[in-house]
Amino acid sequence: MIEIFTDGASRGNPGPGGYGTILRYKQHIKELTAGYRLTTNNRMELLAVIVGLEAIKTSNIPVTIFSDSKYVVDAVEKKWVYGWQKKGFAGKANADLWMRFLRIYPKHQVKFVWIKGHAGHPENERCDVLAVQSALSPNLLIDHGYEASANLKP
């Protein structure tokens, strides 16, 4: 089984943000992180999951995703995202990321586990550190999906 641990952060909402993702397969561990100049916490929480799934190079291995985001976990586990998809994501935030998620999600056998954030879970705490460090880094990327939807110019 592959385990993915995720967290997102933003310094202001919107504001500079980042995500942290840890993939663990047997004894192998990989950390992924990036920061963006203007984004939201929910976008970073969702992007952390997407990046983790996209990093998996094989299929047919069960994947468990540990996230402290009720937004992400509930949208998938309660199947809200499929209702949003049927309506073309009309009026829904983060449609670009949800569409990206729905392209990668069916390729894996995914189970979500919600964990309480900032409660001492070692991998969640590490993901938080990665996300915050990336949000504070001097070389921030542009979250084109957010800035385009907010009618901002890069």
N, C-alpha and C positions, 0 to 999 in steps of 0.2 A: 504494500500500500504506500502511496505517496501522501505525505502530509504537507499542507500549505498553511502557513500562518501569515496573517495580514494585518496591517493597520494603515490608516491614513491620517493626515494632520493638515490643518491650515492655520496660519497665524492671522486671524481675522477670517471672516466667513462672508464674503470672499476675501482672499488675501493670498500671500505666498503659501504654497502647500507642497506636500510630498507624500510619498507612500513608501512603505517598507514591506517586503515580502520575503519569507523564508520558505524554501522547499527542502523537504527532508525525505530521502529515499534510502532505506537501510542505513548505512553509515555515511552516506553522502549528504552534504548540506550546501545549499546555494542561497546567497542573499542577493536580492534585487532591490534597487531603490532609485528614485529620481525626484527632482524638485521642479516646481512650476511657479512662474512669477505671479499668476493670478488664477485662482481656482477656488473650489469649495471642499469642505471636509468630506461630504458625501461622494463627490467625484473621486477623491483620492482613495476612499475606502473601496469603492467599486473598481477603480483602476488597479489597486493592489491585487484584487482577486483575478482580474483579467490577465494581468502580466504573469501571475503565477501559473494560470492554466495554459497560457500561450508558451510558456517555457518548457512545458512537458513535451518531450519529443516522441513519445510512444502512446499507444492507446491500449485499452483493455486492462488497465491497472486501476483498481479503485483509488479514488482521490478523496481525502477528507480535508475540507477547508475550515480552519478555525478563524473566526472573525468576531470582533467586538461590535460590529455594525448591525444593529437591528434593521436598519434601512436595507442593507444588502441581503442579510439572511432571511428576513421576512418576505422580501419581494420575490425571492426564489422559492423558498420552502412553502410559502402560502400561495404560490403560483400567481401572484399579482402581475408579474412581469409579462405573462402570457396574455392577460387581459389588456395590458397597455399595448402590447404588440398588435393585437387584433384591431385596436383603435388607432394604429399608426403612431402611437406614443403622443397623440394629440394632447397638448397642454402639460406633458410630463417633462420634468427636468432630466437632464443627462441622457436624452434619447440616443445620442451618438454612442455613448459608452454602453448602454443597454443593448443596442444593436450589435456592437462588437462582442459583448458578453455572449449573446445568443448564437453567434457564429462559432464560438469555441466550446461552449458548455456541452453541447450534445456529443462532442467527440470523446468525452470522458464519463466515467461512472462516478459522479460527484455526490458527496454528502456534505452538508453544512453543519457546523457545530458553533453555536453562539457561545462566546465566553465573555465574562465581565471584564471590561477594560480597566487598566490601572489597578489590578487586583493581585499583582504579584505573579502572574503567569509568565514564566521566563521567556518564551518565544514571543508572546504578545508584547512584553516590555521591550524586547530587542527590536521588534518591528516598529514600535513607537519611537525608539531612539533613532532608527534609520530614517523614518518619516520626518521627524523634526529636524534632524541634521540636514536632510535634503532640502527641506523648506527654507532653511536658513543659509544654504550655500550661496556663493556669489554667482554661480553659473546656472541660473534657472532657465528651464525650457518654457516654451509658450504652450499653454493648453488651448490649442486652436478651437476645439469644440466648445469650450466655455467662453472664450473671448468672442467668438463669432456669434454665439447665442445671446451674449450680453451686448451685442452691437458695439464692441470695442475694437479699436484698430491695434494690430500688433506693433 
